[in-house]
Amino acid sequence: MLRTPIFHRPLLRVIDFMRGEAAGGIVLMGAAALALIVANSPLTDAYFHALHVQLLGMSALHWINDGLMAMFFLLVGLEIKREMLVGQLSSWRQRALPGFGALGGMLVPALIFLAFNRGDPTAMRGWAIPTATDIAFSLGVLSLLGRRVPVSIKVFLTALAIIDDLGAVLIIALFYTSELSWAWLAAGAGILLILIALNRVGVRHLGAYLVAGVLLWYAMLHSGVHATLAGVVLALVVPAGGGEESQHSPLAVLEHALHRVVPFVIIPLFGFANAGLSFAGMTVADLTQPLTLGVGLGLLFGKLFGVFGFSGVAIAAGLARLPQGASWMQLAGTALICGIGFTMSLFIGLLAFADHSNLESEVKLGILGGSLLAGMAGFIILRLAAPASTAAQR
């Protein structure tokens, strides 16, 4: 019997870890924690200085948020397209429960935020910050529970997070655009027409789409529409194939490649660059600022009441069914986990207050606090909850 050499075992453990469902979320948690440690250490000046180092006309932070994050949005777009075509969102019956949950999970947090910040036009620009769910973080927490959570709950959360991402993309496109440059928009439209033509004539060479995608990103960078949305647009025109062919289509190849880079490089780098919050000079009063409370409580209670409430109404009305083998308590715990809004919430916060850097600390405090409490509460409830079959026996 062959034995694995001792020096290969650590490498194999790393590979097994990276293949696990929880890996991306755990790496992101580590990156966020490291950012907080560095921002509150003697390295704080070097940390913030490095983020503003200029490279080819943009700061390092700008390259991360507007450049690398386009790859994150490309992966989001590919996942949405695949799920709509052949996955968990391919029929109206499959979309019903996560669709209602996602709708409530965006509407109620926004209302809670607006209730705390009404009368302040500047702060109200952040209304969409608590509407987002971080798919990597939330699935990471859920995966840590192992078999305590039925597969149907994981499917529900994944589908809800994907719909939530679609909602976030639409919100960014509609509400967080700066002054538009019609010339650059026309250039972007022309590139999009070329991409559509490539798809229509049956071009399957991925390189052609990627080159055109880079040009589209550059046009959108100067258009006033956020450049990262170029990733979503590109995803919509990448050929998906059909049947067995879909497994080797350009969409599948690109999605597989991005799954190696985005969760373990781009998202942790984004988290490290944007989660750094210095607690120097911070007081209890900072925790009670309307902006901080609106974001934090919007994530914590808004997602709970929104996702659980709207899902419950849909189930009671016969429009959807409770996930197979899951209990109501497990659904409530999952709704709480949806309150982990880290990546997309930070991203929207940066867009909302791009010209008001003094408010960014309050936003980050609300996101970190609300996401932490939501994740911990959801984890505890799901760990204690009995599945539907067990509850019925009692």
C-alpha positions as CSV (number, residue, x, y, z in Angstrom):
1,M,0.0,0.0,0.0
2,L,1.4,3.4,-1.1
3,R,1.8,6.0,1.6
4,T,1.7,9.8,1.1
5,P,5.1,11.3,1.8
6,I,5.1,13.3,5.1
7,F,6.1,16.6,3.3
8,H,3.1,16.2,1.0
9,R,0.5,15.9,3.8
10,P,0.3,19.6,4.7
11,L,-0.2,20.5,1.0
12,L,-3.0,17.9,0.7
13,R,-4.7,19.3,3.8
14,V,-4.6,22.8,2.2
15,I,-6.0,21.5,-1.1
16,D,-8.8,19.7,0.8
17,F,-9.6,22.8,2.8
18,M,-9.8,25.0,-0.4
19,R,-12.3,22.5,-1.9
20,G,-14.6,22.7,1.2
21,E,-17.7,24.8,1.2
22,A,-16.7,26.9,4.2
23,A,-13.2,27.7,2.8
24,G,-14.0,31.0,1.1
25,G,-15.9,32.4,4.1
26,I,-13.2,31.4,6.5
27,V,-10.5,33.0,4.4
28,L,-12.6,36.2,4.2
29,M,-13.1,36.2,7.9
30,G,-9.4,35.9,8.4
31,A,-8.7,38.8,6.0
32,A,-11.3,41.0,7.7
33,A,-9.8,40.2,11.2
34,L,-6.3,40.9,9.9
35,A,-7.4,44.3,8.5
36,L,-8.8,45.3,11.9
37,I,-5.7,44.1,13.7
38,V,-3.4,46.0,11.3
39,A,-5.5,49.2,11.4
40,N,-5.2,49.2,15.2
41,S,-1.5,48.5,15.4
42,P,1.7,50.5,14.9
43,L,1.3,49.5,11.2
44,T,-1.8,51.6,10.8
45,D,-0.1,54.5,9.0
46,A,1.6,52.1,6.6
47,Y,-1.6,50.3,5.9
48,F,-3.6,53.4,4.9
49,H,-0.7,54.8,3.0
50,A,-0.3,51.6,1.0
51,L,-4.0,51.8,-0.1
52,H,-3.4,55.2,-1.6
53,V,-0.2,54.4,-3.5
54,Q,-0.8,55.5,-7.2
55,L,-0.4,53.0,-10.0
56,L,-1.2,53.9,-13.6
57,G,-3.3,56.8,-12.6
58,M,-5.4,55.1,-9.9
59,S,-4.7,54.3,-6.2
60,A,-4.2,50.7,-5.1
61,L,-7.6,50.9,-3.4
62,H,-9.2,52.1,-6.6
63,W,-7.7,49.2,-8.5
64,I,-9.0,46.7,-6.0
65,N,-12.5,48.2,-5.8
66,D,-13.0,49.1,-9.5
67,G,-10.6,46.7,-11.2
68,L,-10.3,43.4,-9.4
69,M,-13.9,43.5,-8.1
70,A,-15.1,43.5,-11.7
71,M,-13.9,39.8,-11.7
72,F,-16.1,39.2,-8.6
73,F,-19.1,40.7,-10.4
74,L,-18.2,38.6,-13.5
75,L,-18.4,35.5,-11.3
76,V,-21.7,36.7,-9.8
77,G,-23.1,37.2,-13.3
78,L,-22.0,33.8,-14.4
79,E,-23.6,32.1,-11.4
80,I,-26.8,34.0,-11.8
81,K,-27.0,33.0,-15.5
82,R,-26.2,29.3,-14.8
83,E,-28.7,29.1,-12.0
84,M,-31.4,30.7,-14.1
85,L,-30.7,28.3,-17.0
86,V,-30.1,24.9,-15.4
87,G,-29.7,25.4,-11.7
88,Q,-31.7,26.2,-8.5
89,L,-33.5,29.1,-10.2
90,S,-34.4,27.4,-13.5
91,S,-38.2,27.3,-12.8
92,W,-40.7,29.6,-11.1
93,R,-41.4,26.9,-8.5
94,Q,-37.7,26.8,-7.5
95,R,-37.5,30.6,-7.4
96,A,-40.6,31.2,-5.3
97,L,-39.3,30.8,-1.7
98,P,-35.9,32.3,-2.2
99,G,-37.4,35.0,-4.3
100,F,-39.9,36.1,-1.6
101,G,-37.2,35.8,1.0
102,A,-34.8,37.9,-1.0
103,L,-37.5,40.6,-1.6
104,G,-38.2,40.8,2.1
105,G,-34.5,40.7,2.9
106,M,-34.0,43.8,0.8
107,L,-37.1,45.8,1.6
108,V,-37.3,45.5,5.4
109,P,-33.6,46.4,6.1
110,A,-33.9,49.4,3.8
111,L,-37.0,50.6,5.7
112,I,-35.2,50.1,9.1
113,F,-32.2,52.1,7.8
114,L,-34.5,54.9,6.6
115,A,-36.4,55.0,9.9
116,F,-33.1,55.8,11.7
117,N,-31.8,58.3,9.1
118,R,-34.9,60.1,8.0
119,G,-34.4,63.8,7.6
120,D,-30.7,63.5,6.8
121,P,-30.4,63.5,2.9
122,T,-26.7,62.6,3.0
123,A,-27.1,59.6,5.3
124,M,-30.1,58.4,3.4
125,R,-27.9,57.7,0.4
126,G,-26.8,54.6,2.3
127,W,-30.3,53.0,2.3
128,A,-29.1,50.0,0.3
129,I,-26.2,49.1,2.5
130,P,-28.0,46.6,4.8
131,T,-30.0,45.0,1.9
132,A,-27.0,42.8,0.8
133,T,-26.1,39.3,1.9
134,D,-22.5,38.1,1.7
135,I,-22.7,34.7,0.0
136,A,-19.2,33.6,1.0
137,F,-19.6,34.5,4.7
138,S,-23.1,33.2,5.0
139,L,-22.4,29.9,3.3
140,G,-19.2,29.6,5.3
141,V,-21.0,29.9,8.6
142,L,-23.7,27.5,7.4
143,S,-21.2,24.9,6.3
144,L,-19.5,25.0,9.8
145,L,-22.7,23.4,11.1
146,G,-22.2,20.3,8.9
147,R,-25.1,17.8,8.9
148,R,-27.0,19.7,11.6
149,V,-28.5,21.7,8.7
150,P,-30.4,19.9,5.9
151,V,-29.2,20.3,2.3
152,S,-32.5,22.0,1.4
153,I,-31.6,24.9,3.7
154,K,-28.2,25.3,2.0
155,V,-29.9,25.3,-1.4
156,F,-32.4,27.9,-0.1
157,L,-29.6,30.2,1.2
158,T,-27.6,29.9,-2.0
159,A,-30.5,30.7,-4.2
160,L,-31.6,33.6,-2.0
161,A,-28.0,35.0,-2.0
162,I,-27.8,34.8,-5.8
163,I,-31.2,36.6,-6.1
164,D,-29.9,39.1,-3.5
165,D,-26.8,39.7,-5.6
166,L,-28.9,40.3,-8.7
167,G,-30.9,42.9,-6.6
168,A,-27.6,44.5,-5.5
169,V,-26.4,44.7,-9.1
170,L,-29.6,46.5,-10.1
171,I,-29.5,48.8,-7.2
172,I,-25.9,49.8,-8.0
173,A,-26.8,50.4,-11.7
174,L,-29.9,52.4,-10.9
175,F,-29.0,54.4,-7.8
176,Y,-25.2,54.7,-7.5
177,T,-24.0,56.1,-10.8
178,S,-22.2,59.4,-11.1
179,E,-22.5,61.9,-13.9
180,L,-22.8,60.1,-17.2
181,S,-20.5,60.5,-20.2
182,W,-22.6,59.7,-23.2
183,A,-19.6,59.3,-25.4
184,W,-18.1,56.6,-23.2
185,L,-21.6,55.0,-22.8
186,A,-21.9,54.8,-26.6
187,A,-18.5,53.2,-26.8
188,G,-19.6,50.6,-24.2
189,A,-22.8,50.0,-26.1
190,G,-20.8,49.4,-29.3
191,I,-18.5,46.9,-27.5
192,L,-21.6,45.2,-26.1
193,L,-23.1,44.8,-29.6
194,I,-19.8,43.2,-30.7
195,L,-20.1,40.8,-27.8
196,I,-23.7,39.9,-28.7
197,A,-22.6,39.4,-32.3
198,L,-19.8,37.0,-31.2
199,N,-22.4,35.0,-29.3
200,R,-24.9,35.0,-32.1
201,V,-22.5,33.7,-34.8
202,G,-21.3,31.0,-32.5
203,V,-17.8,32.1,-31.4
204,R,-16.8,30.0,-28.5
205,H,-13.2,31.1,-28.0
206,L,-13.1,32.5,-24.5
207,G,-10.2,34.9,-25.3
208,A,-12.3,36.9,-27.7
209,Y,-14.9,37.6,-25.0
210,L,-12.3,38.4,-22.4
211,V,-10.5,40.9,-24.6
212,A,-13.8,42.6,-25.5
213,G,-14.7,42.5,-21.8
214,V,-11.6,44.4,-20.8
215,L,-12.4,47.1,-23.4
216,L,-16.0,47.2,-22.0
217,W,-14.6,47.7,-18.5
218,Y,-12.4,50.5,-19.6
219,A,-15.4,52.3,-21.3
220,M,-17.6,51.9,-18.3
221,L,-14.8,53.1,-16.0
222,H,-15.1,56.5,-17.8
223,S,-18.8,56.4,-18.4
224,G,-20.1,57.2,-14.9
225,V,-21.7,53.7,-14.6
226,H,-19.7,51.7,-12.1
227,A,-17.0,49.8,-13.9
228,T,-17.5,46.6,-12.0
229,L,-20.9,46.2,-13.7
230,A,-19.0,45.4,-16.9
231,G,-18.4,42.0,-15.3
232,V,-22.1,41.3,-15.1
233,V,-22.7,42.5,-18.6
234,L,-19.9,40.3,-19.9
235,A,-21.3,37.3,-18.1
236,L,-24.7,37.6,-19.8
237,V,-23.1,37.2,-23.3
238,V,-20.6,34.4,-22.6
239,P,-21.9,31.2,-24.3
240,A,-23.5,28.7,-21.9
241,G,-24.1,25.8,-24.3
242,G,-26.8,23.3,-23.6
243,G,-27.2,19.7,-22.3
244,E,-23.9,17.9,-21.8
245,E,-22.1,20.7,-23.8
246,S,-22.9,23.1,-21.0
247,Q,-20.3,21.4,-18.8
248,H,-17.5,22.4,-21.2
249,S,-18.9,25.7,-22.4
250,P,-17.0,29.0,-22.2
251,L,-19.3,29.9,-19.2
252,A,-18.4,26.7,-17.3
253,V,-14.7,27.0,-18.0
254,L,-14.6,30.7,-17.0
255,E,-16.7,30.1,-13.9
256,H,-14.4,27.2,-12.8
257,A,-11.3,29.4,-13.3
258,L,-12.8,32.3,-11.4
259,H,-13.8,30.0,-8.5
260,R,-10.1,29.4,-7.9
261,V,-9.2,33.1,-7.8
262,V,-12.2,35.1,-6.6
263,P,-12.9,33.5,-3.2
264,F,-9.2,33.1,-2.2
265,V,-7.6,36.1,-3.6
266,I,-9.9,38.9,-4.8
267,I,-12.6,38.9,-2.1
268,P,-10.1,38.5,0.8
269,L,-8.0,41.3,-0.7
270,F,-11.1,43.5,-1.0
271,G,-12.0,42.6,2.6
272,F,-8.4,43.4,3.8
273,A,-8.4,46.7,2.0
274,N,-11.8,47.9,3.1
275,A,-12.5,46.4,6.5
276,G,-9.7,48.3,8.2
277,L,-11.3,50.4,10.9
278,S,-9.3,52.2,13.5
279,F,-10.9,52.2,16.9
280,A,-8.6,55.0,18.1
281,G,-10.7,57.8,19.7
282,M,-13.9,55.9,19.3
283,T,-16.5,56.1,22.1
284,V,-19.8,54.4,23.0
285,A,-21.5,57.4,21.3
286,D,-20.2,56.1,17.9
287,L,-22.2,53.0,18.4
288,T,-25.4,55.0,18.7
289,Q,-25.0,57.1,15.6
290,P,-28.1,56.9,13.3
291,L,-26.0,55.7,10.4
292,T,-24.3,53.0,12.4
293,L,-27.6,51.8,14.0
294,G,-29.4,51.9,10.6
295,V,-26.8,49.7,9.0
296,G,-26.3,47.3,12.0
297,L,-29.9,46.9,13.0
298,G,-31.0,46.8,9.3
299,L,-28.7,43.7,8.8
300,L,-29.6,42.1,12.1
301,F,-33.3,42.6,12.4
302,G,-34.1,43.6,8.9
303,K,-32.9,40.4,7.4
304,L,-34.6,38.3,10.2
305,F,-38.0,39.9,9.8
306,G,-37.7,40.4,6.1
307,V,-36.5,37.0,5.0
308,F,-38.4,35.0,7.6
309,G,-41.5,37.1,7.4
310,F,-41.9,37.2,3.6
311,S,-41.0,33.5,3.3
312,G,-43.5,32.6,6.0
313,V,-46.3,34.6,4.2
314,A,-45.4,32.9,0.9
315,I,-45.6,29.4,2.6
316,A,-48.8,30.3,4.4
317,A,-50.4,31.5,1.1
318,G,-49.4,28.3,-0.7
319,L,-47.1,30.1,-3.1
320,A,-44.0,28.2,-1.7
321,R,-43.1,25.3,0.6
322,L,-40.8,25.1,3.6
323,P,-37.5,23.6,2.6
324,Q,-37.7,19.8,2.7
325,G,-36.7,18.4,6.1
326,A,-36.3,21.8,7.6
327,S,-38.1,23.3,10.6
328,W,-39.4,26.9,11.1
329,M,-36.6,27.5,13.6
330,Q,-34.0,26.5,11.1
331,L,-35.6,28.9,8.6
332,A,-35.4,31.7,11.2
333,G,-31.7,30.9,11.9
334,T,-31.0,31.0,8.1
335,A,-32.7,34.4,7.9
336,L,-30.4,35.7,10.6
337,I,-27.4,34.4,8.8
338,C,-28.6,36.4,5.7
339,G,-27.7,39.4,7.9
340,I,-24.0,38.9,7.2
341,G,-23.7,41.6,4.6
342,F,-19.9,42.1,4.6
343,T,-18.6,42.3,1.0
344,M,-21.5,43.8,-1.0
345,S,-22.5,46.0,2.0
346,L,-19.0,47.5,2.1
347,F,-19.0,47.9,-1.6
348,I,-22.4,49.8,-1.6
349,G,-21.2,51.9,1.4
350,L,-18.1,53.0,-0.5
351,L,-20.3,54.1,-3.5
352,A,-22.9,55.8,-1.3
353,F,-20.4,57.9,0.6
354,A,-17.6,58.3,-1.9
355,D,-17.6,62.0,-1.3
356,H,-18.1,61.7,2.5
357,S,-15.1,59.7,3.9
358,N,-16.0,60.9,7.4
359,L,-19.1,58.7,7.3
360,E,-17.2,55.6,6.2
361,S,-16.2,54.7,9.7
362,E,-19.8,54.7,10.9
363,V,-20.8,52.5,7.9
364,K,-18.0,50.0,8.6
365,L,-18.8,49.9,12.3
366,G,-22.5,49.1,11.5
367,I,-21.6,46.5,8.9
368,L,-19.0,44.7,11.1
369,G,-21.3,44.9,14.2
370,G,-24.5,43.9,12.5
371,S,-22.8,41.1,10.5
372,L,-21.1,39.7,13.6
373,L,-24.2,39.6,15.7
374,A,-26.3,38.2,12.9
375,G,-23.8,35.4,12.2
376,M,-23.4,34.5,15.8
377,A,-27.2,34.5,16.5
378,G,-27.9,32.5,13.4
379,F,-25.2,30.0,14.1
380,I,-26.5,29.4,17.7
381,I,-30.2,29.1,16.6
382,L,-29.3,26.6,13.8
383,R,-27.1,24.6,16.2
384,L,-29.9,24.3,18.7
385,A,-32.8,23.9,16.2
386,A,-34.2,20.5,15.6
387,P,-35.0,19.4,12.0
388,A,-38.6,19.2,10.9
389,S,-38.7,15.4,11.2
390,T,-37.4,15.5,14.8
391,A,-39.8,18.3,15.8
392,A,-42.7,16.3,14.4
393,Q,-41.8,13.2,16.5
394,R,-42.0,15.3,19.6
